[in-house]
């Protein structure tokens, strides 16, 4: 890949900054036209850099997702497997619930690098937890990410809802994935 021209790099950075502000204010459905306008570029320039809304979401949230993936990798080697998985899911839930638009960057899709990164990082924790008998065998990382995203999107779009509601709902979901002990 050849390096970008200085004006193209500047436009890219301005678009990402404008999108980050718009997503924080309005969520992932913020107007792409308005983002382009605030960045001082035309709509065609936005679409040349970001062929889809998902590509723009990925650019805005990549660093935050990478930090969550790093946390998963660090947790995989240190904590009890079930605790490591649920602790990471709670961190993901808190981050997603506290960052408008981030949940949309984690929705499964063919061009969704953020979802793929999270699935790969989380699957290591899930595999360890499953082997330790801490998680039901039929639970997949896709299931877990879907739960976190669904809870966060629901709370994000409900007036007056906050992170504590998302945390409570995620706790209910986590209780549901635990391996039932026969007695």
RODO-2510 file (C-alpha; in nm, 4 decimals, decimal comma):
residues 183
     n   res          X          Y          Z
     1     x     0,0000     0,0000     0,0000
     2     x     0,1492     0,3311    -0,1007
     3     x     0,1583     0,6199     0,1464
     4     x    -0,1246     0,8726     0,1379
     5     x    -0,0711     1,2215     0,0113
     6     x    -0,0586     1,4829     0,2869
     7     x    -0,4014     1,6242     0,1971
     8     x    -0,5548     1,2753     0,1878
     9     x    -0,4041     1,1914     0,5281
    10     x    -0,5343     1,5205     0,6683
    11     x    -0,8830     1,4499     0,5274
    12     x    -0,8780     1,1002     0,6771
    13     x    -0,7825     1,2323     1,0204
    14     x    -1,0451     1,5084     1,0032
    15     x    -1,3138     1,2572     0,9054
    16     x    -1,2238     1,0228     1,1915
    17     x    -1,2256     1,3117     1,4416
    18     x    -1,5598     1,4445     1,3130
    19     x    -1,7084     1,0940     1,3179
    20     x    -1,5880     1,0312     1,6744
    21     x    -1,7632     1,3494     1,7884
    22     x    -2,0803     1,2698     1,5934
    23     x    -2,0976     0,9112     1,7187
    24     x    -2,0453     1,0258     2,0791
    25     x    -2,3245     1,2785     2,0407
    26     x    -2,5755     1,0901     1,8221
    27     x    -2,4708     0,7257     1,8178
    28     x    -2,3693     0,5108     1,5229
    29     x    -2,6536     0,6382     1,3057
    30     x    -2,5113     0,9919     1,2908
    31     x    -2,5458     1,1516     0,9491
    32     x    -2,2523     1,0745     0,7216
    33     x    -2,3263     1,3943     0,5291
    34     x    -2,2979     1,5941     0,8512
    35     x    -1,9737     1,4163     0,9407
    36     x    -1,8267     1,5073     0,6008
    37     x    -1,9446     1,8672     0,6380
    38     x    -1,7912     1,9009     0,9868
    39     x    -1,4663     1,7529     0,8580
    40     x    -1,4611     2,0142     0,5822
    41     x    -1,4780     1,7629     0,2983
    42     x    -1,7367     1,6441     0,0521
    43     x    -1,9426     1,3296     0,0708
    44     x    -1,7380     1,1694    -0,2085
    45     x    -1,4192     1,2169    -0,0049
    46     x    -1,5806     1,0477     0,2960
    47     x    -1,6897     0,7508     0,0814
    48     x    -1,3504     0,7281    -0,0878
    49     x    -1,1847     0,6831     0,2529
    50     x    -1,4690     0,4846     0,4116
    51     x    -1,6763     0,2832     0,1623
    52     x    -1,9265     0,1878     0,4334
    53     x    -2,0527     0,3159     0,7664
    54     x    -1,8942     0,0057     0,9201
    55     x    -1,5523     0,1040     0,7842
    56     x    -1,5870     0,4449     0,9511
    57     x    -1,6988     0,2868     1,2791
    58     x    -1,3962     0,0571     1,2654
    59     x    -1,1603     0,3507     1,2150
    60     x    -1,3135     0,5421     1,5061
    61     x    -1,3233     0,2531     1,7533
    62     x    -1,0218     0,0425     1,6519
    63     x    -0,7968     0,1593     1,9370
    64     x    -1,0644     0,1003     2,2014
    65     x    -1,1350    -0,2475     2,0622
    66     x    -0,7636    -0,3245     2,0515
    67     x    -0,7364    -0,2309     2,4212
    68     x    -1,0207    -0,4716     2,5061
    69     x    -0,8502    -0,7449     2,3020
    70     x    -0,5228    -0,6805     2,4855
    71     x    -0,7103    -0,7129     2,8153
    72     x    -0,8480    -1,0510     2,7010
    73     x    -0,4997    -1,1746     2,6120
    74     x    -0,3619    -1,0596     2,9479
    75     x    -0,6518    -1,2162     3,1387
    76     x    -0,6089    -1,5478     2,9603
    77     x    -0,2825    -1,6159     3,1340
    78     x    -0,3567    -1,4915     3,4809
    79     x    -0,7018    -1,5495     3,6267
    80     x    -0,9211    -1,8538     3,6878
    81     x    -1,0799    -1,9256     3,3461
    82     x    -1,4430    -1,8570     3,4402
    83     x    -1,3520    -1,5416     3,6289
    84     x    -1,1288    -1,4233     3,3447
    85     x    -1,4108    -1,4628     3,0915
    86     x    -1,6804    -1,2976     3,3007
    87     x    -1,4453    -1,0174     3,4073
    88     x    -1,3609    -0,9478     3,0441
    89     x    -1,7280    -0,9568     2,9411
    90     x    -1,8064    -0,7047     3,2147
    91     x    -1,5234    -0,4802     3,0911
    92     x    -1,6513    -0,5081     2,7349
    93     x    -2,0043    -0,4355     2,8538
    94     x    -1,8963    -0,1306     3,0538
    95     x    -1,6904     0,0060     2,7670
    96     x    -1,9625    -0,0519     2,5108
    97     x    -2,2388     0,0857     2,7332
    98     x    -2,0305     0,3931     2,8107
    99     x    -1,9363     0,4733     2,4511
   100     x    -2,2148     0,5651     2,2111
   101     x    -2,1699     0,3919     1,8776
   102     x    -1,9206     0,1312     1,9953
   103     x    -2,1850    -0,1433     2,0071
   104     x    -2,2520    -0,0927     1,6359
   105     x    -1,8840    -0,1461     1,5605
   106     x    -1,9094    -0,4952     1,7141
   107     x    -2,2079    -0,6252     1,5161
   108     x    -2,1067    -0,9316     1,3113
   109     x    -2,0484    -0,8636     0,9430
   110     x    -1,8233    -0,9461     0,6542
   111     x    -1,6350    -0,6159     0,6706
   112     x    -1,6307    -0,5780     1,0450
   113     x    -1,2720    -0,5892     1,1656
   114     x    -1,3680    -0,4853     1,5214
   115     x    -1,6055    -0,7798     1,5626
   116     x    -1,3470    -1,0216     1,4238
   117     x    -1,0781    -0,8886     1,6600
   118     x    -1,3083    -0,9222     1,9619
   119     x    -1,4256    -1,2685     1,8607
   120     x    -1,0694    -1,3936     1,8257
   121     x    -0,9582    -1,2460     2,1592
   122     x    -1,2688    -1,3563     2,3477
   123     x    -1,2672    -1,7077     2,2052
   124     x    -0,9395    -1,7809     2,3855
   125     x    -1,1057    -1,6918     2,7179
   126     x    -1,4207    -1,8856     2,6328
   127     x    -1,2266    -2,1977     2,5335
   128     x    -1,0374    -2,1929     2,8644
   129     x    -1,3610    -2,1389     3,0618
   130     x    -1,5358    -2,4195     2,8747
   131     x    -1,2450    -2,6602     2,9422
   132     x    -1,2591    -2,5683     3,3120
   133     x    -1,6301    -2,6489     3,3189
   134     x    -1,7208    -2,2893     3,4052
   135     x    -1,9320    -2,2273     3,0946
   136     x    -2,1987    -2,4306     2,9229
   137     x    -2,0641    -2,6254     2,6249
   138     x    -2,3073    -2,4787     2,3713
   139     x    -2,2102    -2,1150     2,4381
   140     x    -2,0143    -1,9519     2,1551
   141     x    -1,8166    -1,6292     2,1474
   142     x    -2,0676    -1,5055     1,8913
   143     x    -2,3442    -1,5626     2,1464
   144     x    -2,1569    -1,3665     2,4111
   145     x    -2,0732    -1,0722     2,1871
   146     x    -2,4320    -1,0646     2,0609
   147     x    -2,5573    -1,0444     2,4199
   148     x    -2,3198    -0,7614     2,5109
   149     x    -2,4035    -0,5683     2,1926
   150     x    -2,7791    -0,6225     2,2276
   151     x    -2,7825    -0,5110     2,5900
   152     x    -2,5716    -0,2059     2,5145
   153     x    -2,7756    -0,1028     2,2108
   154     x    -3,0984    -0,1407     2,4037
   155     x    -2,9732     0,0719     2,6901
   156     x    -2,8133     0,3281     2,4546
   157     x    -3,1471     0,3898     2,2807
   158     x    -3,3599     0,4050     2,5951
   159     x    -3,4051     0,7535     2,7424
   160     x    -3,2751     0,7788     3,0984
   161     x    -3,0977     0,4418     3,0921
   162     x    -2,7410     0,4274     3,2160
   163     x    -2,4440     0,1959     3,2523
   164     x    -2,5781     0,0445     3,5736
   165     x    -2,8774    -0,0957     3,3871
   166     x    -2,6480    -0,2456     3,1235
   167     x    -2,4304    -0,3948     3,3975
   168     x    -2,7342    -0,5480     3,5707
   169     x    -2,8642    -0,6985     3,2459
   170     x    -2,5218    -0,8337     3,1554
   171     x    -2,5011    -0,9952     3,5010
   172     x    -2,8258    -1,1794     3,4278
   173     x    -2,6858    -1,2984     3,0945
   174     x    -2,3583    -1,4109     3,2541
   175     x    -2,5523    -1,6131     3,5109
   176     x    -2,7244    -1,7845     3,2185
   177     x    -2,4011    -1,9019     3,0523
   178     x    -2,2551    -2,0713     3,3591
   179     x    -2,2351    -2,4453     3,3632
   180     x    -2,5112    -2,5920     3,5766
   181     x    -2,3758    -2,8153     3,8494
   182     x    -2,5528    -3,1469     3,8891
   183     x    -2,6330    -3,2153     4,2318
***
